[in-house]
């Protein structure tokens, strides 16, 4: 049975959303999941009667890192935070994975400090699965690393390929580099250098540069890019469901359509159906949820954590990345 440490104080709707999501997940996967609720005992103890006692435990943590705090400083100043305590449980073998809807920067910083990064990785990216005509594509990075170098995009490609293979069952995921044109020499010097690294690597299926309009068509399974543009793309996707619903209501279509059918149509665009974004490249399974995650998103994030653990994803990444050149090598040639 997979044991997941869940940050009860993370997110705008904490603690209700994490607790409701945990209850739903425990009912949905009775033979696969147990949960360690990470939070203040005074808050959690009165609520424990709602949970199956043999599949839930408490990890005491009485501090919360606010999104406005400087991530690294907050992690060091608040060793009793839910983020730090949850990641320590993974490090010490008391949990197989950690999930939080709290500060993304703090989760990333604490993951690196507590779990460490895998050999061959210097900047772990956050990935997000977004919808296309052919299923979902993993976009990474979506905000953890604003400025990236070509060799880091190369690392992202390997991490993304392994994650998609493990979570979506694609035997040889197609990798694309987000760019302003399909030609090999398109983009700035960094994009051109990244293209060369990716195209020369036989271990991945690099299909070339991908323009914005090709994303929705499902041209690739993994799309690598810097965190700045990746975050813009993700936020655009997250706004689409509400935008489309507003258009339908404004035109009167939603007034006559069956609400349940409309809900099913838009659910594919809803980030809650994916649950969370994996932080890839750290030595453990970490899933970061949106700050406004509802219970459904937490529930699905728990499913993602189960899949990541059972697939042996981290071990596979460690093996695959061992052969990549050391972080920071040839920086001068790529800058």
C-alpha positions as CSV (number, residue, x, y, z in Angstrom):
1,X,0.0,0.0,0.0
2,X,1.3,3.4,-1.0
3,X,1.6,6.0,1.9
4,X,1.3,9.6,0.8
5,X,2.1,12.6,3.1
6,X,-0.5,15.3,2.5
7,X,0.0,19.0,3.5
8,X,-3.3,19.8,5.3
9,X,-2.5,23.6,5.6
10,X,-1.5,24.1,1.9
11,X,-3.9,26.0,-0.4
12,X,-6.5,28.7,-0.3
13,X,-9.2,26.2,0.9
14,X,-7.2,24.5,3.6
15,X,-7.8,22.5,5.6
16,X,-11.2,21.6,4.2
17,X,-10.1,20.9,0.6
18,X,-7.1,18.6,1.5
19,X,-9.2,16.7,4.1
20,X,-12.2,16.2,1.8
21,X,-9.9,15.2,-1.1
22,X,-8.2,12.7,1.2
23,X,-11.5,11.2,2.3
24,X,-12.6,10.8,-1.3
25,X,-9.3,9.2,-2.3
26,X,-9.3,6.7,0.6
27,X,-12.8,5.6,-0.4
28,X,-11.9,5.4,-4.1
29,X,-8.6,3.4,-3.7
30,X,-9.2,1.3,-0.5
31,X,-6.5,-1.3,-1.4
32,X,-3.8,1.1,-2.7
33,X,-3.6,4.2,-0.5
34,X,-2.9,5.3,3.0
35,X,-2.3,8.9,4.0
36,X,-0.2,10.7,6.5
37,X,-2.0,14.0,7.3
38,X,0.6,16.7,7.9
39,X,-0.6,19.5,10.1
40,X,-1.3,20.7,13.7
41,X,-2.6,17.8,15.9
42,X,-5.0,20.2,17.7
43,X,-6.6,20.9,14.3
44,X,-6.6,17.3,13.0
45,X,-7.4,15.2,16.1
46,X,-11.1,16.2,16.3
47,X,-11.6,15.3,12.6
48,X,-9.9,11.8,12.7
49,X,-13.1,9.9,13.4
50,X,-14.2,10.5,9.8
51,X,-11.1,8.6,8.5
52,X,-10.4,4.8,8.6
53,X,-8.0,4.5,11.5
54,X,-5.9,1.8,9.9
55,X,-5.1,3.9,6.8
56,X,-4.5,7.3,8.3
57,X,-1.9,8.8,10.6
58,X,-0.9,12.2,11.8
59,X,2.5,14.0,11.3
60,X,2.7,17.0,13.7
61,X,3.5,20.3,11.9
62,X,2.3,23.5,13.4
63,X,3.8,26.1,11.0
64,X,2.5,27.2,7.6
65,X,4.7,28.8,4.9
66,X,2.7,31.6,3.2
67,X,2.9,32.2,-0.6
68,X,4.3,35.7,0.0
69,X,7.3,34.5,2.0
70,X,10.8,34.1,0.3
71,X,10.9,30.3,-0.3
72,X,14.4,29.4,0.8
73,X,14.4,31.7,3.8
74,X,10.9,30.5,4.9
75,X,12.0,26.8,4.7
76,X,15.0,27.5,6.9
77,X,13.1,29.7,9.4
78,X,10.2,27.3,9.7
79,X,11.5,23.7,10.2
80,X,8.2,22.8,11.7
81,X,6.2,23.7,8.6
82,X,3.9,21.2,6.9
83,X,6.0,21.4,3.8
84,X,9.3,20.6,5.6
85,X,7.8,17.9,7.8
86,X,6.0,16.2,4.9
87,X,9.2,16.0,2.8
88,X,11.2,14.8,5.8
89,X,8.7,11.9,6.0
90,X,9.6,11.0,2.4
91,X,13.3,11.3,3.1
92,X,13.1,9.1,6.2
93,X,11.0,6.4,4.5
94,X,7.8,7.1,6.5
95,X,6.0,8.2,3.3
96,X,6.4,7.3,-0.3
97,X,5.3,10.7,-1.7
98,X,4.4,14.2,-0.7
99,X,1.6,16.4,-1.9
100,X,1.0,20.1,-1.2
101,X,-1.2,22.9,-2.6
102,X,1.0,25.4,-0.7
103,X,3.7,27.7,-1.9
104,X,5.3,26.3,-5.1
105,X,8.6,28.0,-4.4
106,X,8.7,26.6,-0.9
107,X,7.9,23.1,-2.0
108,X,10.6,23.2,-4.6
109,X,13.2,24.7,-2.3
110,X,12.4,22.3,0.5
111,X,12.4,19.3,-1.9
112,X,15.9,20.2,-3.1
113,X,17.2,20.8,0.5
114,X,15.5,17.8,2.0
115,X,15.5,15.1,-0.7
116,X,18.3,16.4,-3.0
117,X,18.3,16.2,-6.7
118,X,19.1,13.3,-8.9
119,X,22.5,12.9,-10.6
120,X,22.5,14.8,-13.9
121,X,19.9,17.4,-12.7
122,X,20.7,20.8,-11.5
123,X,17.3,22.6,-11.7
124,X,14.2,20.4,-11.1
125,X,11.3,21.5,-13.3
126,X,7.6,21.5,-12.5
127,X,5.5,19.7,-15.2
128,X,1.8,20.2,-16.0
129,X,-0.4,18.0,-18.2
130,X,-2.5,20.2,-20.5
131,X,-5.2,19.0,-23.0
132,X,-4.8,18.6,-26.7
133,X,-6.8,16.9,-29.5
134,X,-4.9,13.7,-28.9
135,X,-4.9,13.6,-25.1
136,X,-2.7,15.4,-22.7
137,X,0.8,16.8,-23.2
138,X,3.3,17.4,-20.4
139,X,4.7,20.9,-20.4
140,X,7.8,21.6,-18.4
141,X,9.0,23.8,-17.0
142,X,5.8,25.7,-16.0
143,X,7.3,28.1,-13.5
144,X,10.0,26.7,-11.3
145,X,12.9,27.9,-13.4
146,X,12.4,31.3,-15.2
147,X,15.8,31.3,-16.9
148,X,17.0,28.0,-18.3
149,X,20.1,27.0,-20.3
150,X,20.1,24.5,-23.2
151,X,21.5,21.6,-21.2
152,X,18.7,22.1,-18.6
153,X,16.1,21.8,-21.4
154,X,17.9,18.6,-22.4
155,X,17.5,17.4,-18.8
156,X,13.8,18.4,-18.9
157,X,13.3,16.3,-22.0
158,X,14.6,13.2,-20.3
159,X,12.6,13.7,-17.1
160,X,9.4,14.4,-19.1
161,X,9.9,11.4,-21.3
162,X,10.2,9.1,-18.3
163,X,7.2,10.6,-16.5
164,X,4.9,10.3,-19.5
165,X,6.1,6.8,-20.1
166,X,5.3,5.9,-16.5
167,X,2.1,7.9,-16.0
168,X,0.5,7.7,-19.4
169,X,1.9,4.5,-20.7
170,X,3.5,5.9,-23.9
171,X,6.3,3.7,-24.9
172,X,8.4,6.3,-26.7
173,X,7.0,9.8,-26.0
174,X,7.5,12.5,-28.7
175,X,9.6,15.4,-27.4
176,X,9.2,19.0,-28.8
177,X,11.0,22.2,-28.1
178,X,8.6,25.2,-27.9
179,X,9.8,27.8,-30.3
180,X,8.7,30.6,-32.7
181,X,9.2,28.4,-35.8
182,X,9.9,24.8,-36.9
183,X,13.2,25.4,-38.6
184,X,16.4,24.2,-36.8
185,X,17.9,27.7,-36.6
186,X,14.8,29.4,-35.3
187,X,14.8,31.3,-32.0
188,X,17.7,32.8,-30.0
189,X,21.1,31.2,-29.4
190,X,19.8,29.2,-26.4
191,X,17.0,27.7,-28.5
192,X,19.4,26.8,-31.3
193,X,21.8,25.2,-28.8
194,X,19.0,23.2,-27.1
195,X,17.8,22.0,-30.5
196,X,21.3,20.6,-31.2
197,X,21.5,18.8,-27.9
198,X,18.0,17.3,-28.2
199,X,18.4,16.2,-31.9
200,X,21.8,14.5,-31.2
201,X,20.4,12.3,-28.3
202,X,19.2,8.9,-29.6
203,X,17.8,8.1,-26.1
204,X,14.8,10.4,-26.7
205,X,12.4,10.8,-29.6
206,X,12.9,14.5,-30.4
207,X,10.6,15.6,-33.2
208,X,11.8,19.2,-33.5
209,X,10.6,22.7,-32.7
210,X,6.9,23.2,-31.9
211,X,5.0,26.4,-32.5
212,X,2.1,27.5,-30.3
213,X,-0.7,26.4,-32.7
214,X,0.8,22.9,-32.9
215,X,0.3,22.3,-29.1
216,X,-3.4,21.9,-29.2
217,X,-3.2,19.6,-32.2
218,X,-1.2,17.1,-30.0
219,X,2.0,17.3,-32.0
220,X,4.1,16.0,-29.1
221,X,3.7,14.2,-25.8
222,X,6.3,16.3,-23.9
223,X,6.9,20.0,-24.6
224,X,10.0,21.6,-23.1
225,X,10.4,25.3,-22.5
226,X,11.6,27.9,-19.9
227,X,9.5,28.5,-16.9
228,X,8.4,32.0,-17.9
229,X,6.7,31.0,-21.1
230,X,5.6,27.7,-19.6
231,X,3.7,29.4,-16.8
232,X,2.0,31.8,-19.2
233,X,0.9,28.8,-21.3
234,X,-0.4,27.0,-18.2
235,X,-2.4,29.9,-16.9
236,X,-3.9,30.4,-20.3
237,X,-5.0,26.8,-20.4
238,X,-6.4,27.0,-16.9
239,X,-8.6,30.0,-17.9
240,X,-10.1,28.3,-20.9
241,X,-12.9,26.3,-19.3
242,X,-14.5,29.4,-17.7
243,X,-14.0,31.4,-20.9
244,X,-15.8,28.8,-23.0
245,X,-18.6,28.4,-20.5
246,X,-19.0,32.2,-20.5
247,X,-19.3,32.3,-24.3
248,X,-21.9,29.5,-24.2
249,X,-23.9,31.2,-21.5
250,X,-23.7,34.6,-23.3
251,X,-25.0,33.0,-26.5
252,X,-27.8,31.2,-24.7
253,X,-26.4,27.8,-25.6
254,X,-25.7,26.9,-22.0
255,X,-29.3,27.8,-21.0
256,X,-30.8,25.1,-23.1
257,X,-28.0,22.5,-23.0
258,X,-28.1,19.7,-20.5
259,X,-25.9,20.9,-17.6
260,X,-24.4,17.5,-17.0
261,X,-23.4,17.1,-20.6
262,X,-21.8,20.6,-20.6
263,X,-20.0,19.7,-17.4
264,X,-18.5,16.6,-19.1
265,X,-17.5,18.6,-22.1
266,X,-15.6,21.2,-20.0
267,X,-14.1,18.7,-17.5
268,X,-11.3,17.8,-19.9
269,X,-10.1,21.4,-19.6
270,X,-10.3,21.5,-15.8
271,X,-7.0,21.3,-14.0
272,X,-8.7,19.6,-11.1
273,X,-9.1,16.5,-13.3
274,X,-5.3,16.2,-13.4
275,X,-4.8,17.1,-9.8
276,X,-1.3,18.3,-9.6
277,X,2.0,19.0,-11.3
278,X,4.9,16.7,-10.6
279,X,8.2,18.2,-9.5
280,X,10.7,16.1,-11.5
281,X,14.3,15.6,-10.9
282,X,14.3,15.4,-7.1
283,X,15.0,12.2,-5.2
284,X,11.5,11.4,-4.3
285,X,7.9,11.7,-5.6
286,X,6.5,15.3,-5.0
287,X,3.3,16.6,-6.5
288,X,2.4,20.3,-6.4
289,X,-1.2,21.3,-6.5
290,X,-2.7,24.6,-7.6
291,X,-3.3,27.0,-4.7
292,X,-7.0,27.1,-5.3
293,X,-7.3,23.3,-5.6
294,X,-10.8,21.9,-4.7
295,X,-11.1,18.5,-3.1
296,X,-11.4,16.9,-6.5
297,X,-7.9,18.1,-7.4
298,X,-6.4,16.8,-4.2
299,X,-8.1,13.4,-4.9
300,X,-6.6,13.2,-8.3
301,X,-3.2,14.4,-7.1
302,X,-3.2,11.4,-4.8
303,X,-3.9,9.1,-7.7
304,X,-1.0,10.7,-9.6
305,X,1.3,10.1,-6.6
306,X,0.2,6.4,-6.4
307,X,1.0,6.0,-10.1
308,X,4.4,7.7,-9.8
309,X,5.5,5.5,-6.9
310,X,4.2,2.2,-8.3
311,X,5.9,2.8,-11.6
312,X,9.3,3.2,-10.1
313,X,9.7,6.5,-11.9
314,X,12.4,8.0,-9.7
315,X,14.6,5.0,-10.0
316,X,14.2,5.0,-13.8
317,X,15.1,8.7,-13.9
318,X,18.2,8.1,-11.7
319,X,19.4,5.5,-14.2
320,X,18.6,7.4,-17.3
321,X,20.2,10.7,-16.2
322,X,23.4,9.1,-14.9
323,X,24.9,9.3,-18.4
324,X,24.2,13.0,-19.0
325,X,27.1,15.4,-18.7
326,X,27.5,17.1,-15.3
327,X,25.4,20.1,-14.6
328,X,27.1,23.4,-15.6
329,X,29.5,21.8,-18.1
330,X,30.1,23.7,-21.3
331,X,28.2,26.7,-19.9
332,X,30.3,29.1,-21.8
333,X,29.6,27.4,-25.1
334,X,25.8,27.6,-24.4
335,X,25.4,31.0,-22.9
